[in-house]
């Protein structure tokens, strides 16, 4: 943290001096505010997006700044919001996004997070900010350039690693319930603590999250998932009651039942361990989603019998179907992302079963066939799924996974089943045996595929052809070609 009350060093970029010049020409006050100031004070590196507030028209200030820049960048104007955006070209070819907004005060209706907006002062604008650490502003005015405006002791909260609202947290969260998600997201990303009264207010206002769109919620969930230790955020979501509303499939996993002295593990906290385990090994948010959802099928499939104890038979299949409903409910992408997450959930136990037993070529071929291009992602997920506290078991599983990975390389080099294409097509079978589309064609294609996966024949045309002729004879088919 920087102790120097002068922060001119934060304003070395040309965009700030040009904005200062433009504001002076328009005779308005201007300030850089929010995340840029926060991250500078935290030494997190300079952000590529900058928010500037004008005590006047933000749109006019943006247009004046553009006119003073050599390349006169186009100004995107959002009249409904009273904001404007321009892209500042960097020497290295990258861009900085600068958003300009007029200082304003806001009032909210109960049923909406969209505020009624009026022109306001800098103080009004800082009052409407979500957290004290995001209400920090640096002056861009000539007479006090670089001076920090910190009415809520945001610097002190940065030093103490506290997330706190500028005003009454019940009002802040009720007005815009997305701020509850943002509080938890910032606490997770920055490793901060949510101030006690603010945390209680989230619990009190949790039902208000229902007015927030699925897209907005998912945007925050993605940022929590991409944090270094995602479980921090999911525990906070759980403890405040938000998770039960947003992802009931996850909270349904919580708890340990005991029947006749037999218990099962708490699959909710196991899931959070898996998500934390996978975080250092992938920056793919969808693979992290797969880790979060890999066991959701265990709640509806949980059963107890005296003979075998607790079982979760078919939880992978059930879970993969639940993924689609969850994606639909939260308005998540119903495209390849959905297919990928569903596939990972469906296959999530396969490598683990392999790692427990002798690793056969046949089992590895089937794994590669089913996982295809995603086999590496699947292995990463399954390695993260090892949460046993038994050191011997932990070492054994990880050693076996190394064997599985080596087998995957060897089998794929030899048998080429990752993107399996049958050596003999259905059209060729129809021509050889003068068949119309029929059950026999499917039988022969399936038999060839199974023979290759079982290692009975290599994945080669001639071997597949000879095998097909043998099977066709048993089916009573005659060659016509």
NORVEN-V658821 format. One record per backbone hydrogen bond with DSSP energy under -0.5 kcal/mol. CO is the residue of the C=O (numbers start at 0). NH is the residue of the N-H. E is the energy in kcal/mol with one decimal. If there is no record, write none. Layout:
co->(CO:CO)
nh->(NH:NH)
e->(E:E)
//
This chain:
co->(4:4:6:7:8:12:12:13:14:15:16:17:18:19:20:21:22:22:23:28:29:30:31:32:32:33:34:35:36:37:38:39:47:49:49:50:51:52:53:53:54:55:56:57:58:59:60:61:62:63:64:64:65:68:73:74:75:76:77:77:77:81:82:83:84:85:85:86:87:89:93:95:95:96:96:97:98:99:100:102:104:106:108:112:114:115:117:120:121:122:123:125:130:131:135:136:137:138:140:143:145:146:147:148:149:152:153:154:155:156:156:157:160:161:162:163:167:167:168:169:170:171:175:176:176:177:178:179:180:181:182:183:184:185:186:186:192:194:195:196:197:198:199:200:202:204:205:206:207:208:212:213:214:215:216:217:218:219:220:221:223:226:228:229:229:230:231:232:233:234:235:236:236:236:237:240:241:241:242:246:246:247:249:250:252:252:256:258:261:264:265:266:267:268:269:270:271:272:273:274:275:277:277:278:282:283:283:284:285:286:287:288:289:292:294:295:295:296:297:298:302:304:308:310:311:313:314:315:316:317:318:319:320:321:322:323:324:325:326:327:332:334:335:336:337:338:339:340:341:342:343:344:346:346:348:349:350:351:352:352:357:359:360:361:362:363:364:365:366:367:370:371:373:374:375:376:377:378:379:380:382:384:388:389:390:391:392:393:394:395:396:397:398:399:400:401:402:403:404:405:406:407:408:409:410:411:416:424:425:426:427:428:429:429:430:431:431:437:437:438:439:440:441:442:443:444:445:446:447:448:449:450:450:451:457:459:460:461:462:463:464:465:466:467:468:469:470:471:472)
nh->(6:147:9:10:11:15:16:17:18:19:20:21:22:23:24:25:26:27:26:54:139:52:137:35:50:37:38:39:40:41:43:42:96:51:98:32:100:30:55:102:28:57:60:61:62:63:64:65:66:67:67:68:68:71:75:76:84:78:80:81:82:101:77:99:75:87:97:88:95:92:89:87:97:49:98:85:51:83:53:119:117:115:111:114:116:106:104:124:125:126:127:128:133:134:33:148:31:145:143:146:6:138:149:136:152:156:157:158:159:160:161:160:192:163:194:131:170:171:172:173:174:175:178:179:180:181:182:183:184:185:186:187:188:189:190:191:162:198:199:200:201:202:203:204:205:207:208:209:210:211:216:217:218:219:220:221:222:223:224:225:226:229:231:232:233:234:235:236:237:238:239:240:241:242:240:244:244:245:246:249:250:251:252:253:266:267:263:261:258:266:269:270:271:272:273:274:275:276:277:278:279:280:281:281:284:286:287:288:289:290:291:292:293:295:297:298:299:300:301:301:310:308:304:302:314:317:318:319:320:321:322:323:324:325:326:327:328:329:331:330:334:338:339:340:341:342:343:344:345:346:347:347:349:350:352:353:354:355:355:356:359:363:364:365:366:367:368:369:370:371:373:374:377:378:379:380:381:382:383:384:385:386:390:393:394:395:396:397:398:399:400:401:402:403:404:405:406:407:408:409:410:411:412:413:414:415:419:428:429:430:431:432:433:434:433:479:480:440:441:442:443:444:445:446:447:448:449:450:451:452:453:455:456:454:459:463:464:465:466:467:468:469:470:471:472:473:474:476:475)
e->(-0.5:-0.6:-1.8:-1.9:-0.7:-1.8:-0.8:-2.4:-1.9:-2.4:-2.2:-2.7:-2.8:-2.0:-2.0:-1.6:-0.7:-2.4:-0.5:-2.8:-2.5:-2.9:-2.9:-0.5:-0.5:-2.4:-2.9:-1.8:-2.3:-1.4:-2.9:-1.5:-2.6:-0.5:-3.1:-2.6:-2.2:-2.2:-2.1:-3.4:-0.5:-0.6:-1.7:-2.3:-2.2:-2.1:-2.6:-2.4:-1.8:-1.1:-0.7:-0.8:-0.8:-1.0:-0.6:-0.6:-2.6:-0.5:-1.1:-1.0:-1.8:-1.1:-3.1:-3.2:-3.1:-0.5:-2.7:-0.6:-2.3:-1.6:-3.2:-3.2:-0.6:-2.9:-0.5:-2.2:-3.2:-2.1:-2.7:-2.3:-2.5:-4.1:-1.4:-0.6:-0.6:-2.0:-2.4:-2.2:-2.5:-2.2:-1.3:-1.1:-1.5:-1.1:-1.8:-3.3:-2.2:-3.0:-1.0:-2.3:-1.3:-2.6:-0.6:-1.6:-1.1:-1.8:-2.2:-2.4:-2.2:-0.6:-2.7:-0.7:-2.8:-0.6:-2.9:-2.7:-0.5:-2.5:-2.8:-2.0:-2.8:-1.6:-2.3:-1.6:-0.7:-2.1:-2.5:-1.7:-2.5:-3.0:-2.1:-1.9:-2.9:-2.8:-0.8:-1.2:-2.7:-2.4:-2.2:-2.0:-1.6:-1.6:-2.3:-2.0:-0.9:-2.0:-1.8:-1.7:-1.9:-1.9:-2.0:-2.9:-2.0:-1.6:-2.5:-3.0:-1.5:-2.2:-3.0:-1.8:-1.4:-0.6:-1.6:-0.8:-1.8:-2.6:-1.6:-2.7:-2.1:-3.1:-2.0:-0.5:-0.9:-2.3:-1.0:-0.8:-0.6:-2.5:-2.9:-1.5:-1.4:-1.8:-1.8:-1.5:-0.8:-0.9:-0.8:-2.3:-2.3:-1.0:-2.0:-1.7:-1.8:-1.8:-2.2:-2.3:-2.2:-2.6:-2.2:-1.4:-0.7:-1.7:-0.8:-0.8:-0.8:-0.6:-1.8:-1.9:-1.9:-1.9:-2.1:-2.1:-1.1:-1.7:-2.5:-0.7:-0.5:-0.9:-0.7:-0.7:-2.7:-2.8:-1.8:-2.2:-1.9:-2.4:-2.7:-2.2:-1.5:-2.0:-1.7:-0.8:-1.2:-2.4:-2.7:-2.4:-2.4:-2.1:-2.9:-1.0:-0.8:-2.0:-2.7:-2.4:-2.8:-2.3:-2.5:-2.3:-2.6:-2.2:-0.5:-0.8:-1.4:-0.6:-2.3:-2.1:-2.5:-0.9:-0.7:-1.2:-1.0:-2.0:-2.8:-2.1:-2.0:-2.7:-2.6:-2.6:-2.7:-2.7:-2.0:-1.5:-2.4:-2.1:-2.2:-2.4:-2.5:-2.3:-1.6:-1.0:-1.2:-1.1:-0.8:-2.8:-2.3:-2.4:-2.9:-2.2:-2.6:-2.5:-2.3:-1.6:-1.6:-2.5:-2.8:-2.2:-2.6:-2.5:-1.8:-2.4:-3.3:-2.4:-2.2:-1.6:-3.7:-1.8:-1.2:-1.8:-2.3:-2.0:-2.7:-2.2:-0.5:-2.3:-0.5:-3.0:-1.1:-0.6:-1.0:-2.1:-2.4:-2.5:-2.5:-2.2:-2.3:-2.3:-2.7:-2.2:-2.1:-2.6:-2.5:-2.1:-1.3:-0.8:-2.2:-2.2:-2.8:-2.7:-2.1:-2.4:-2.3:-1.8:-2.4:-2.9:-1.7:-1.2:-1.3:-2.7:-1.1)
//
